[in-house]
Amino acid sequence: MKVSFIQTRPSLLKTLIWVPFLFMALGLRFGLAICFPNLFHPDEIFQTLEPAHRLAYGYGVVTWEWLDGVRSWVFPAFLAGVMRATDWAGPGSSGYLWGTTVVLSLISLSTIWFGYAWARRASGTQAAIIAAGACSIYFGLVYFAPKALNEVVATHLLLPGLYLGVYAEKIGEKKRLFLAGLLCGLAAMLRIQLLPSVFFAVAYFCYPYWRRRIPVVLAGLSLPVLAFGLVDNVTWSYPWQSSIRYFQVNLIAGRGLGFEHMPWYWYLRALLILIGPAVLLLWHGARKSPFLAYFALAVVGSHSLIAHKEIRFIYPVLPVALTLASIGAVEVVSDWKARTKRTISPKSTIAFGLVFFILSSISIFILCHKWYRTNGGIAAMDRLSQDSALCGVGIYQFYWWHSGGYVHLHRNVPMMPITSSAQLLRDAPSFNALLAPQHISGIPTAFKTSECWNDVCLLQREGGCVPPPPGDEINTIQRAENGNPQ
């Protein structure tokens, strides 16, 4: 009698699955970030890495969010520790940038574990292998994984919480529910827009044994809430200031609504970009695992009510959707077998699923090719981080927030945004490196082009620098624009 390999050697199979998938996933994430340094959104630097650099080394750009106290120091403090622990790994800024990339990529591997573990419980080993493969190679997960964005890191912490809240019976009900509450609470504090979907998940965890389960889950939830409140009380003016001010500024006062003000249905189109052809399998997977489908709807629905919309905000839906689609792939094959009465081996089903997700990921990769273009600003700052003669940096005729800030520059020298040709001539003695668009005119002849990346050039001159004119340094400008010139 012939017995399936999947049925006879589960422990060996797990090893054979995890080792190649995890190494492949880590290699893709780290490789894309290092070989194609890019900037999807300035927040990945100026809301997380830049304040972390300020904590670790004492200097950095202070944006309006940090002047207004609308961000928590918890995540930047973690990144600052990583920077200090890894800055030995390379010259200039390269050491700790590699370090943060590796650490964030390692944290992102929870998506692969979640896909495998959830799909295995919901549908079986075939779906689990497909889900692990899909979460390893899918472009959106690979691209966003190393980025220091709150919504990305929150997702990677939230996924194990969802699994523990629904499954993981072997570790005991109280322990798993406490850990589920802890992870869900941590995710919600990192990204308060996830609160509605976290409340939904917690209600699902506790139903129908409310009295027995709610105290345990709330105990887990309370720890990160209290910790974030304590940190805010120490670093700002009162407990939970960053969450309260974030809500006031972004959702009530509307300061953030100047960016990406989109209609409620915009995320439906954005999901087609993130998920791609795999969206065709979601219905089949949702029938097998309705909780994940409802959770994804909770994330999309709650975010759709907020006018400020960006595709990165619904990153939490992506690993959930890929897990559902992986389950759906097995269900489609099973339905087809039942209709045609044909025999399809488990290996063929797995091969079909993996090939489908590989082709889907390639199609999204082609569609989003601009996402991984090397950013000229951060490439120039990385180069300058190894220049011991640097005494000042001018940024002319392109947005300073595309420059990479001090986290890429890693030199405690003045940084000056230049807005006009008159200012360029006035401030030129205060810097010996200039970032400017390619082929732009009016550059002082003392500056010679060193290298260009995607229409942004680094120009340098010999000699030292004089102190910058009052009010022209970047942090002075930030304070003045925020109504606090001191």
C-alpha positions, 0 to 999 in steps of 0.5 A: 500500500502506497502512503503519502509522504505528507502523511508519514513524515510530518516532522521531517516535512516541517523541517524541509518546508521551513528551512528553504522558505525562511532562508528564501524569504530572508534573502529576498527581503534583505537582498531587495532592500540592500541592492535597491535602496528605495523610499516608499514614504518619508515616514519610514525614515522621519517618523521612526529611523530618524528619531531613533538616530537622534536617540542613539547619536544625539542629532537628527531632523525633528519633524512637526509630529515630534514637535507636536508630540504625536508620536510614541518613542517606543518603536524609535527606542527599539530601533535606536538599540538596534543601531547602537548594537550594529553600527560596527558592521559597516562604514558610515551609516551602512552598518546600522542600516544593514542591522535594522534591515536584518532585524525588521526582516527577521520580525517579518518572518512571522508572516510565513509562520502564520500562513503555514500554521493557520492554513494547516489548521484550517485546511491541511498540509497542502494549503499550509505549504502553499501559504508558506511559499506565498508569504515567502515570495509575494512582492508586497510582503518582500518589499515592505518587510524591512521598512520601519513603518508602524503599520508593517511592524504592527502587522508582524506582531498582530498575526501571531496574536490572531493565531494564539487567540483562535488556535494553539490549544496545546499551550493552555487556554489562559496562556494563549489568550494572555499572549494573544491579548499582549500581541494584539495590544502591542500592535494596536498601540503601534498603530491605533487605526487597528483598534477596531479590528483588534476589538473584533478579534478580541470579541471573537477570542472570548465568544461564547465564554465571556466571563472566563476569557475576557479577564485573561485577554484584557490582562494581556492587552493592558500591559502594552497599553500601560507601557506606552502610557508610561513611556509617554508620561516620561518622554512627553507631558502626560500618559498616552499623549502620543495616541491622544494627540495623534487622534486629535491632529490627524482625525479631528483637526485634519492636519494629515488630510492634506495627503492622499484624501481619497473616497471611501472605496479607494482601498478596494482598488488598492487591494487589487494592486497589493493582492493581484490575481490571488484575489480570485481565490479569496472567496474560496478561502473565506468559506473555509476560514471565515474569521480571517475574512471578517478580520480583513473586512474589519481592517478595510472597513475601519480604514475606509472611514478615514479620508487620509488613505495610503496603500501601506495603511492596509498592509495588515490585509496582505498576509491574511489575504494570501493565507485565505487565497492559499486555502482557496487554491486547495479548495478550487483544486478539490472542487475541480476534482469532485466535478471531473472525478479526476485524481490529483496528487497532493504534490500536484496541488502544491505545485499548482498553488506555488506556481500560481503565487509565483506568477502572481507575485511577478505580475505585481512586481512588474506593475510596481516596478517604480517602488524599488527604484533606487532613491537618489537622495538616500544614495547620495547621503549614504555616500556622504556618510563615509566622507570625513571632509564633509562640513555641510549639505545643501538640498536644492530643488527637490524635497528634503524629505526624500533625502534620507535625513541624518539616518543616512547621512550620519554626520553631525553637520548642518543640512540646508534645504535651498529653495531659490537660486539667490539662497543657493549663492548665499548659503554655498559657503556653508556646505561643501556637498550639494544634492540637486536634480540632474541637468539643473542650471545655476549651480556655482562653478566650484561644485563638481558633479560626483555621481548621479542616481535617478536624476538626483546628483551629488555635487561637491566642492573642495574646502571647508564651511562657514556657519550657515545663515540664521534660520536656514538650517533644517531644524530651525526651519521646522521649528519656525514652520511649526510656530516655535522658532526657538 
